[in-house]
Amino acid sequence: MRFIDEYRDAVTIKAISMQLKAVTKKPWVIMEICGGQTHTIIKYNIEEFLPPQITIVHGPGCPVCVTPLEMIDKAINIASRADVIFTSFGDMLRVPGSKDDLLTVKANGGDVRMVYSPLDSVNLAEKNPEKKIVFFGVGFETTAPANAMAIKEAARRGLKNFSILCSQVLVPPAIEALLSSENSRVQGFLAAGHVCTVMGFHEYIPLVEKFNVPIVVTGFEPADILQGILMTVSQLEQNKCEVENQYSRVVKKEGNAAAQNLLKDVFETIDRKWRGIGTIPKSGYRIREKYSLYDAEKVFDVGEISANESPLCIAGEILQGYKKPFECSAFGKECTPEHPVGAPMVSSEGACSAYYRFKKNELTV
């Protein structure tokens, strides 16, 4: 298959569904680790094509959702300063901090702008030498190379008024943390194809060996998702645990070596706090000391900020696969896309956003 419509073809979908129903004999719990996959599952009602023995739960694969509350508050602190132009992808602007969000800062006179690339922010820095330009760098391994390149480009141009507020997180440590929990019920994982495009999938092999859980690198279209589930269930039914690559048209085992070398040059691995989950060891990137000129946390010395999540929000339980969005008492009531209580209702990859957009009429709220 070469084209998107082939991965949404009804005949193909039905054929994979029939195969899946034929091989499934036992109950299994499978987690997709990517917010883009979550939206595909909900938008296309993928669960309707599954045998009743299979339960799909949603993982912490939405970068906006796992950005910690304290980091949002740091962004608001920086963006509120008169000498700053604060830039971000659109999803981050409406994520609630402990009191406000970045759109509120903008409404109050702060210069907060949506950009489509961190290089847009580098260009702003060059055009506005009297201002300090800050880019909010969030995301998984997929966005990290572009952020690293922005730092390298700013250095090449000799810019001293550009920095990144870095909140990059990494997928394999998150999977390990989920599987290490005594409450985990996940028996197989669909890994995010775009992350593996950059990093390859060799990092997942030790996890499979340690936890005896199959991991299948999976794409984002309906046929991809169903085939990824089929490959996972086939392993489970045969008592096998391996890393398999469903997304072979894009992903190679070794990944993108040039991107990986760029990441090693600009970033170092640190413990990182995940919103709703807590601190996960070695699960994030920090800008290396040699590029500290471009580290917004050092440039602005915002210090330590502590904040508490709304007691109404159960995002942590949703992000760890313990509950579904409709099990939250605030879903569709106190928490809506227009007035979000938690980050998963804001992001285009958030599970709560997906359920609200595609299933709210089916749910009792």
N, C-alpha and C positions, 0 to 999 in steps of 0.2 A: 504494500500500500504506500502511496506517495502523497496523497492529498488529504486535506482535513476532512472533506465530506466522506471519504472512505472510512474514517474512524468514527463516523456518526451514522453509518449505513445500517438500516434496520435489520437487513438479512444477516449481516455480520454480527450485530449485537445479539440477535436471537440465537445464532449458532453457538456463540460463546456461552450464552446463558444456559443452553441445553447441555453443553459439555460440563458446565459447572454443577448443574443439578445432578448429572449422572455420576460425578466423582465424589460428591459430598455425602458422607455417611454419618459424620459426627458433628456436634456443635463446635463452632470455632469463633473466636473474637479476633478481628483484624483491625488494625489502626492504620489510617492514612496519615502521613506526617506532614502533609503540605496543604495549606489553605486553598490553593488553586484546585487541588484534587477534591477537597471538601465541597467547593462550589459546584464542580462537575457532578459529584455524587448527588447533591441535593437538587440542582437545576434539572438534571435529566432523569431523576427518580431511579437511580441505579439500583437502589435496594429492592425495587419491584422485580428486578431481573435475577435476584439472588434466591437460593433455596432458604427456607425458614431457619435452617440450622446456623446460618451465618449472621453474625452481628458485626456491624461496622461502627467503630467509634472514632472520634476525631481527636487528633493530636495537636501539639503546640507548634503547628507549622505556619502560623500567621505572624510575620515579623512585627507588624504594628501591635498585635495583641500582646506579645511577650515583652515589649519594651517597658521596662519598669516604671512605676509611677514616679519614682524619684528622678528618673532621667527626663520625664515630661516636665516636671517642676524645674529642673535645671534649664531646659530649653526655654521655658516661660521666663525664667529669671534673666537669661541672656537676651532673649528677644525683646524684652521690655526696656532695654537700654537705648538711649537716644542716638548713640554712635554706631548702632548695629543694624545691618540688613540681615534678617534671619530667613534662610531659605530651606525648603523642605518639599518632599513629595506631598501630594494632596491629602493622602490618607491620614498623615500625622497631624494635620491642622485641627481636626475635630476630636482627637483622642483626649478624654478628660484627664487632667492632672488632679491634684488633691483639691483644688478650688476652681481653676479656670482651664481653658485650652488656648491653643495658639491663635485661633480665630478671635477669641476675646481680646487678646493682646493687640491684634490688628485693629479690631473695632475701637480700641482705646487709644489708637494713634501709633502703635508700634509698626515698624516697617517689616512686615512678614509677607513673604512672597512664595508662591508655588513655582517650582521648577521641574523640568523633565529629566534633568541629568545633573550630577555634581559639577560637570564641566560648565554648565550654565552659570553656576555660582562662581567658578574661577573667572569666567568672563566678566561677571559683575564686579568682582574685586579689582580687575584691571581697569574697568571703566569708572569705578568709584573709589579712588585712592584715599579719599578723606573718610571713608566708612570702613567698618570692620564687617566682613562678610562671613557668615557662619552657615554651614550646611549641616542639616540633621541627618547623620549617616546611620540609618538603621537597616536591619535585614540580615539574611543568612549569607552563606557563601556566594550566592548569586550576585548580590549587590556589592560585595566587598571589593572585587577587582576594580570596578568603576570608581569607587571611593579612593582606593589606593592610587589609581591613575590620576585622579584629580589632585591629590597631594603631590605626586611627582611632577605634574604639569605646573602647578603653582610654584614649586621649587625651581623648575626650569625657567619660568618667566621672572623669577626673582621677586615674587609677590610676598609681602609681609602682612597683608591685611585679610588673608583668607585662612579659615580654620574649619575643622569638622568636629561636631559633637558626636562622638563615636559610640554607638550602641549595637555593634555587630555581634551576632550570636551564631553558634555552630550546631549542626544537626546531630552528629554521632554522640557527643556527650549528653544531649537531651534524651536520646533513645536509651542510653545506658542508665540515666537517672530514672526514667520511667520503668525500666525493667528491674531496677534495683529496689523499687518500692514494694513493700509487703502487700500493698493493695492492688498491685498491677494484675490485670486479667487479660492482657494482650498476649496473643499466641502467635501473631505474625504481623509484619510491617510492610506497607507500601512506602518505599523511600521516594523522595522528591527527585524527579528526573532532572530538573534544571540545576539543582545543587550538584548532582553527580556529573553533569556536563562539565562543571568547573573542576570538581575535586576527584572525579572518578569514584569507584566504589570499593577500593581496597580497604578503606577505613572501617567498612562494615563487617569484614571477615572476622576480626577478633570478637566483635559483639555476637555474631552468630555462634562462634565456638564457645564463648563464655556462657551464653544464656540459652542455647539450643532453641533459638527462635528463627524461623526463616525470614529473610528480608528480600523483597523483590523491588528493584529499581523500576519505577512506573511512570508513564507519561500522563497526559492531562485530558485526553479526549475520552468519551464514553467507552469506546472499544479498548483503549489503553487500560482504563480502570478495571473493566471486567476481566481482561486478560491477566492483569496483575493479580487480581483476586483468585482467578483460576490457577495460576502458577503457585500462589501461596498455599491454597487449599490442597492442591495436588501433592505438594511437599508434606503438609501436615498429615494427610491421609496415609502417606507412605512412611510416616515417622522419619522424615528427612528434614535437615536444617541446612540450607545453603543460601548464599547470595546469588540471585539470578537477575538478569538484565532484560526486562521486558522492553525497555526504551532503547534498544540497540541501534535504532536508526539515528540516534543522536549521541548516546552515552558510550564512552569507552572506559575500560577498567582503569586506565591510568589518568583519565581526565585531561585537563588542559594544562600542560606543564608551564607554559609561559605565564598564565594567570596565577598558578600556584607559586611560582618564583617571585612574582610581583607582590603577592600577599606576604610571603616570608620576609621580603625586604622592608615593607612598610609597617606591618603589624606583628605583635607578639601575642601569644595566647595567655589569657587570664581567667580567673573565676568570674562568672558573670551572673547577676541576679536576673531572673525571669519573672515577669509580672504574673502574679497568681500562683507561682510555683515555688519561688525562692532561689537561693544561690545554687548553681550547678558548677562543680569544679571544671576548670579548663574549657569552659563553654562559650568563650567570647574572645573578641579581638580588642587590643588596645594599641594605639599609635606608638611606635617605638620612639625612644628618647631622641634619636638622631633627627626625627621629624617633629619634635615637640613644639616647634613654632606653629605647627598646623593642628595642634590638639586644643580644641576649644575649652576643655576643662582646665587646662593649665593656663591658657591665655587669659581667661576670665576669673580663674580662682573662685569658682562657685562654692567650693567646699562640700561638706557632707550635708545631704538633705534627707530627712526621713519623712515618710508619709504613709497613711493608712488607706487601704482600699475601702470603698463603700461596703457596708455590711449587707447590702442588697445583692451585690454581685457575686456570682459563683463561677466566675471565669476560670479560676484555678482548677476547679473540678471538671469543667468542660474541656479545658486544654489538656488535661491528663487522661481524658477518656472515661471518667467516672460517671459523668452525667451528660445529657443532651441539653441543648439550649432551652427547649420548651419545658424542661423540669425546673427552670429558674422561676421563682415567684414574681420576679420583676419583668420577665420577658413579655414584650408587647404592651406593658402597662407603664410602670415607671421608666422602663428602658426601651427606647425606640431609636431608629436611626437619626431622628430629628433631635432627640434628647437622650443620648446614650449615657448609661451609668458605667458601663465597662467597655474596654477597647474592642472585644469581639463583635460588638454591635456596630462599630464604626467602619472597620476596615473592609475593603472589597474582598479580602480573603478570610474574614472572620466567620466563624461557624454561626454565631448568633445572627449576623447580617444575612447569611445564606438562608437560614430557616425563616427569618422574617420576610425576606424578599420572595422566596419560592414556596413556602409552606404555611404562611401565617393564616391563610383561609382554611387550612385543614386542621389547625390546632385550636384547642380551647384555651383562650388567653384571658 
